[in-house]
Amino acid sequence: MPKTKSSDVRIKVIDQCLSDHKRKYSTAMIFECCNEELEKRDFSPVTAMNSIRADIEQIQRIYPGADVESYREGRNIYYRYEDPDFSIFKTPMKADEIIQLTQILRLLRRFKGMPQFNWVDEIAERVGASLKIDETTDEVVGFDENLDLVGLEFFTPLFNAIVDKQPLKLSYQSFKKDKEEIIIVHPYYLKQYNKRWFLIGWDDEKNYMANFAFDRIKNVENANMPYKPTDVNFFDYFDDMIGVSKDSRIEPQVVKLWVSSSSWPYIKTKPLHGTQKLISEDENGTIITINVHLNYELEQQILSFGENVQVIEPEYFKMRIIQRIKVALDNYSNKFNMTEPNGYTFAPSYLKNKKL
């Protein structure tokens, strides 16, 4: 189904009919023109003539100068704009509309610097010049981009492969492997998380949905094979997870967490996940749950809070976090003398005499 609304299609067709002073259009004729265009775009047809009349009234109400006149010839009544040169698509933009467009153009500048996405900048400049938009104002919105990320040069070929439904042959080296491997991928979606870009697609050999970090891709080539489409809705795909990694064959898990009193105000106003629920709260801390896929990104999120967030259950996930904390502690123990003669915890010189 097209993204354009059925009402938008009707308004455009009606505007064309009312603008055409060489032909005569009755309500019935406009009705037929609208249904013909709706059918081409796979929309349901208009069933009542009153819908067309209501659309004409809406045009006159919304657009300044859209004065519609009716005139009779014989037994028929025809409609047209009073001004033969008028069209709603020729209407000058209002000051507030230009301001809104300016803001949109500046948001589009977020893509500035993206490899082979200079067309965004070029369009913004052309539209800005034609509307005499002042581009000298300093930007007031900053995005958390990483323009130095390795692999950004693959953005455009991956983007095009998704649009063209073209299977790919990736030369890929994960962090867990010593050498590159060739992976046949049916690309579906591009996702940014934590300043890194990922390709989401079907791994042809392993037969499941996987993600591929741009910075681990070494080369991209077209694969000569049929494309495997997907019915996955990627607007919902990430709803039950933190990050980009999940095994769709495994159901999400309820994770119960303890949050310290000092960190609860932060996590309360910025939930760890949309499924976050408050279980209990007292002076010792807060108990919450989230319902998510267990993955590496969730581990990183929990560990980032240090001692202020603890996993209560599931047990095997709690043990996984404990294991990682122990490894981190061992790393420090092997490099530093963790205790001093007076029993105080080791501290670097810039923390000496500070209350730890």
C-alpha positions as CSV (number, residue, x, y, z in Angstrom):
1,M,0.0,0.0,0.0
2,P,1.4,3.4,-0.9
3,K,2.4,5.8,1.9
4,T,0.3,8.6,0.3
5,K,-3.1,9.0,1.9
6,S,-6.2,8.4,-0.3
7,S,-7.4,11.9,0.6
8,D,-4.1,13.4,-0.7
9,V,-4.6,11.7,-4.0
10,R,-8.2,13.0,-4.3
11,I,-7.1,16.6,-3.5
12,K,-4.4,16.5,-6.1
13,V,-6.8,15.2,-8.8
14,I,-9.5,17.7,-7.9
15,D,-7.0,20.5,-8.1
16,Q,-6.0,19.4,-11.6
17,C,-9.6,19.3,-12.7
18,L,-10.5,22.7,-11.2
19,S,-7.3,24.2,-12.8
20,D,-8.2,22.9,-16.3
21,H,-10.3,25.7,-17.9
22,K,-10.1,24.0,-21.3
23,R,-12.4,21.2,-20.2
24,K,-15.6,21.1,-18.2
25,Y,-15.8,19.1,-15.0
26,S,-19.0,18.3,-13.2
27,T,-19.0,16.6,-9.8
28,A,-19.6,13.3,-11.5
29,M,-16.7,13.7,-13.9
30,I,-14.4,14.7,-11.0
31,F,-15.7,11.7,-9.1
32,E,-14.7,9.4,-12.0
33,C,-11.2,11.0,-12.4
34,C,-10.6,10.5,-8.6
35,N,-11.5,6.8,-8.7
36,E,-9.5,6.2,-11.8
37,E,-6.4,7.6,-10.1
38,L,-7.2,5.8,-6.8
39,E,-7.4,2.5,-8.7
40,K,-4.0,3.1,-10.3
41,R,-2.5,3.5,-6.8
42,D,-4.3,0.5,-5.3
43,F,-6.6,2.6,-3.1
44,S,-10.3,1.9,-2.4
45,P,-12.6,4.0,-4.7
46,V,-14.8,6.8,-3.5
47,T,-18.3,5.6,-3.0
48,A,-20.2,8.8,-2.4
49,M,-20.4,12.0,-4.5
50,N,-20.6,14.0,-1.2
51,S,-16.9,13.0,-0.6
52,I,-15.9,15.0,-3.6
53,R,-18.1,18.0,-2.6
54,A,-16.5,17.8,0.9
55,D,-13.0,17.8,-0.6
56,I,-13.8,20.9,-2.7
57,E,-15.0,22.7,0.4
58,Q,-11.9,21.7,2.2
59,I,-9.7,23.1,-0.6
60,Q,-11.5,26.4,-0.4
61,R,-11.2,26.5,3.4
62,I,-7.5,25.6,3.7
63,Y,-5.9,27.3,0.7
64,P,-6.1,31.1,0.3
65,G,-7.3,32.2,-3.2
66,A,-8.9,28.8,-3.9
67,D,-12.2,30.3,-5.0
68,V,-14.3,27.8,-6.8
69,E,-17.1,28.9,-9.1
70,S,-19.9,26.9,-10.5
71,Y,-21.6,27.5,-13.8
72,R,-24.5,25.9,-15.6
73,E,-24.6,24.8,-19.2
74,G,-27.8,23.1,-20.1
75,R,-28.8,20.7,-17.4
76,N,-25.3,20.3,-16.1
77,I,-23.3,22.2,-13.5
78,Y,-19.6,22.5,-13.8
79,Y,-16.8,23.6,-11.4
80,R,-13.5,25.4,-11.8
81,Y,-11.3,27.9,-10.1
82,E,-12.2,31.5,-10.7
83,D,-8.6,32.3,-11.4
84,P,-7.5,30.2,-14.4
85,D,-3.9,30.4,-13.3
86,F,-4.6,29.2,-9.7
87,S,-3.5,25.9,-8.3
88,I,-2.9,24.9,-4.7
89,F,0.5,23.7,-5.7
90,K,1.4,27.3,-6.9
91,T,0.4,28.8,-3.6
92,P,3.3,30.8,-2.0
93,M,4.6,29.4,1.3
94,K,3.6,31.2,4.4
95,A,6.3,32.6,6.7
96,D,5.7,30.0,9.4
97,E,5.8,27.2,6.8
98,I,9.2,28.5,5.6
99,I,10.4,28.5,9.1
100,Q,9.3,24.9,9.6
101,L,10.9,23.9,6.3
102,T,14.1,25.6,7.4
103,Q,14.2,23.4,10.5
104,I,13.6,20.3,8.5
105,L,16.4,21.2,6.1
106,R,18.8,21.7,9.1
107,L,17.8,18.3,10.5
108,L,18.6,16.8,7.1
109,R,22.1,18.1,7.6
110,R,22.5,15.3,10.0
111,F,23.5,13.2,7.0
112,K,26.3,15.7,6.1
113,G,29.5,13.8,5.8
114,M,27.8,10.5,5.1
115,P,29.7,8.8,2.2
116,Q,27.9,9.4,-1.1
117,F,25.0,11.2,0.6
118,N,26.0,14.6,-0.7
119,W,22.7,14.7,-2.5
120,V,21.0,15.6,0.8
121,D,23.3,18.7,1.2
122,E,22.8,19.6,-2.4
123,I,19.0,19.5,-2.2
124,A,19.0,21.4,1.1
125,E,21.1,24.2,-0.5
126,R,19.0,24.4,-3.7
127,V,15.7,24.5,-1.8
128,G,17.2,26.9,0.7
129,A,18.4,29.3,-2.0
130,S,15.1,29.1,-4.0
131,L,13.1,30.0,-0.8
132,K,15.7,32.6,0.3
133,I,16.2,30.7,3.6
134,D,18.8,32.2,5.8
135,E,21.5,29.5,6.3
136,T,23.9,31.7,8.3
137,T,22.2,31.0,11.6
138,D,24.3,28.7,13.9
139,E,23.0,25.1,14.2
140,V,21.2,24.6,17.5
141,V,20.7,20.8,17.4
142,G,23.6,18.3,17.7
143,F,23.5,14.6,17.0
144,D,25.7,11.9,18.5
145,E,27.4,10.9,15.3
146,N,30.7,9.1,14.8
147,L,31.9,10.3,11.4
148,D,35.2,8.6,11.9
149,L,33.7,5.2,12.2
150,V,35.5,2.6,10.1
151,G,33.3,1.1,7.3
152,L,31.1,4.2,6.6
153,E,32.0,3.9,3.0
154,F,29.8,0.8,2.8
155,F,26.7,2.8,3.8
156,T,25.6,3.6,0.2
157,P,26.1,0.2,-1.4
158,L,24.3,-1.5,1.5
159,F,21.5,1.0,1.3
160,N,21.2,0.5,-2.4
161,A,21.2,-3.3,-2.0
162,I,18.3,-3.1,0.4
163,V,16.3,-0.9,-2.0
164,D,17.2,-3.0,-5.0
165,K,16.6,-6.3,-3.2
166,Q,20.1,-7.5,-4.1
167,P,21.8,-10.4,-2.1
168,L,25.3,-9.6,-1.1
169,K,28.6,-11.4,-0.6
170,L,30.3,-9.8,2.5
171,S,33.9,-10.2,3.4
172,Y,33.5,-10.1,7.2
173,Q,35.8,-10.5,10.2
174,S,34.0,-10.6,13.5
175,F,35.8,-9.7,16.8
176,K,35.7,-13.4,17.7
177,K,37.6,-14.7,14.6
178,D,41.2,-14.3,13.4
179,K,40.5,-14.1,9.7
180,E,37.8,-12.9,7.3
181,E,35.0,-15.1,6.1
182,I,32.7,-14.8,3.1
183,I,29.0,-14.5,4.2
184,I,26.0,-14.5,1.8
185,V,23.5,-12.0,3.2
186,H,20.0,-10.9,2.1
187,P,20.0,-7.3,3.3
188,Y,16.9,-5.8,5.0
189,Y,17.7,-2.9,7.2
190,L,20.3,-0.4,8.4
191,K,20.4,0.4,12.1
192,Q,22.5,2.8,14.2
193,Y,23.2,1.9,17.8
194,N,25.8,3.4,20.2
195,K,27.5,5.4,17.4
196,R,28.0,2.3,15.3
197,W,26.1,1.2,12.1
198,F,24.8,-2.3,11.6
199,L,23.3,-4.2,8.6
200,I,20.4,-6.5,9.6
201,G,19.9,-9.3,7.1
202,W,19.4,-13.0,6.6
203,D,22.6,-15.1,6.9
204,D,22.1,-17.6,4.0
205,E,24.4,-20.3,5.5
206,K,23.4,-20.1,9.2
207,N,19.7,-19.6,8.2
208,Y,18.8,-16.9,10.6
209,M,18.5,-13.1,11.0
210,A,21.9,-11.6,11.9
211,N,23.5,-8.2,12.3
212,F,26.8,-7.1,10.7
213,A,28.8,-4.2,12.1
214,F,30.0,-1.8,9.4
215,D,33.5,-1.6,11.0
216,R,33.9,-5.4,10.6
217,I,33.0,-5.4,6.9
218,K,36.1,-5.6,4.6
219,N,34.4,-5.8,1.2
220,V,30.9,-5.9,-0.4
221,E,30.0,-7.6,-3.7
222,N,26.7,-8.6,-5.3
223,A,25.8,-12.3,-5.0
224,N,24.4,-14.0,-8.1
225,M,21.4,-15.6,-6.5
226,P,17.6,-15.0,-5.9
227,Y,16.7,-12.6,-3.1
228,K,14.9,-13.9,-0.1
229,P,12.3,-11.3,1.0
230,T,11.2,-10.9,4.6
231,D,7.9,-10.0,6.2
232,V,9.6,-8.6,9.3
233,N,8.4,-5.1,10.3
234,F,11.6,-3.4,11.4
235,F,9.7,-0.6,13.1
236,D,8.7,-3.3,15.7
237,Y,11.7,-5.6,15.4
238,F,13.8,-3.8,18.0
239,D,11.0,-3.3,20.5
240,D,11.8,-6.4,22.6
241,M,15.6,-5.8,22.9
242,I,18.3,-3.3,23.8
243,G,20.7,-2.8,20.9
244,V,20.7,-4.8,17.7
245,S,21.4,-8.4,18.7
246,K,18.8,-11.1,19.2
247,D,18.1,-14.7,18.4
248,S,14.5,-14.7,17.1
249,R,14.2,-18.4,17.9
250,I,14.4,-17.6,21.6
251,E,11.7,-15.7,23.5
252,P,12.4,-12.5,25.5
253,Q,13.1,-13.0,29.2
254,V,11.8,-11.2,32.2
255,V,14.9,-9.7,33.9
256,K,14.5,-8.5,37.5
257,L,16.9,-5.8,38.7
258,W,17.8,-4.0,41.9
259,V,18.6,-0.3,41.4
260,S,20.3,1.9,44.1
261,S,18.5,4.9,45.5
262,S,21.0,7.2,43.9
263,S,20.5,5.8,40.4
264,W,16.7,5.3,40.6
265,P,15.8,8.9,39.7
266,Y,17.9,8.6,36.5
267,I,16.5,5.2,35.5
268,K,13.0,6.3,36.4
269,T,13.1,9.2,34.0
270,K,15.1,7.4,31.4
271,P,13.9,3.7,31.5
272,L,16.3,1.0,30.5
273,H,13.6,-0.3,28.2
274,G,10.0,0.4,27.2
275,T,8.8,-2.7,29.2
276,Q,10.3,-1.4,32.5
277,K,7.9,-2.0,35.5
278,L,8.3,-0.9,39.1
279,I,7.9,-3.8,41.5
280,S,8.9,-2.3,44.8
281,E,10.6,0.8,46.3
282,D,12.1,1.6,49.7
283,E,15.1,3.3,51.3
284,N,17.3,0.3,50.4
285,G,16.7,0.6,46.6
286,T,14.1,-0.2,43.9
287,I,13.2,-3.4,42.2
288,I,12.2,-3.3,38.6
289,T,11.7,-5.7,35.7
290,I,12.2,-5.5,32.0
291,N,11.1,-8.0,29.3
292,V,13.9,-8.3,26.7
293,H,16.1,-10.6,24.8
294,L,19.3,-11.4,26.7
295,N,22.2,-10.1,24.6
296,Y,25.6,-8.5,24.8
297,E,24.2,-5.0,24.6
298,L,22.0,-5.6,27.7
299,E,25.0,-6.8,29.6
300,Q,26.9,-3.7,28.7
301,Q,24.0,-1.5,29.7
302,I,23.8,-3.2,33.2
303,L,27.6,-3.1,33.7
304,S,27.7,0.6,32.8
305,F,25.9,1.4,36.1
306,G,28.5,-0.4,38.1
307,E,27.5,-1.1,41.7
308,N,24.2,0.8,41.3
309,V,22.4,-2.0,39.3
310,Q,22.3,-5.7,40.2
311,V,20.7,-8.6,38.4
312,I,18.4,-10.6,40.7
313,E,17.0,-13.0,38.1
314,P,17.2,-15.0,35.9
315,E,19.9,-16.9,37.8
316,Y,22.0,-17.8,34.8
317,F,22.1,-14.2,33.5
318,K,23.1,-13.0,37.0
319,M,26.0,-15.5,37.0
320,R,27.0,-14.2,33.6
321,I,27.2,-10.6,34.9
322,I,29.1,-11.8,38.0
323,Q,31.6,-13.7,35.8
324,R,32.3,-10.6,33.8
325,I,32.8,-8.5,36.9
326,K,35.2,-11.1,38.3
327,V,37.2,-11.1,35.0
328,A,37.4,-7.3,35.2
329,L,38.5,-7.4,38.8
330,D,41.1,-10.0,38.0
331,N,42.4,-7.7,35.2
332,Y,43.0,-5.0,37.7
333,S,44.4,-7.3,40.4
334,N,47.0,-8.6,37.9
335,K,48.2,-5.1,37.1
336,F,48.0,-3.3,40.4
337,N,48.4,-3.9,44.1
338,M,44.8,-3.5,45.0
339,T,45.4,-2.9,48.8
340,E,47.7,-0.7,50.7
341,P,49.2,-1.4,54.1
342,N,46.7,0.8,55.9
343,G,43.9,-1.2,54.4
344,Y,42.6,1.5,52.1
345,T,41.6,0.6,48.6
346,F,44.3,1.4,46.0
347,A,43.8,4.9,44.5
348,P,45.9,6.8,42.0
349,S,47.7,9.9,43.0
350,Y,45.0,12.3,41.8
351,L,42.5,10.6,44.2
352,K,44.8,10.5,47.2
353,N,43.2,12.1,50.3
354,K,39.8,12.0,48.5
355,K,36.9,10.2,50.1
356,L,36.3,7.1,48.0
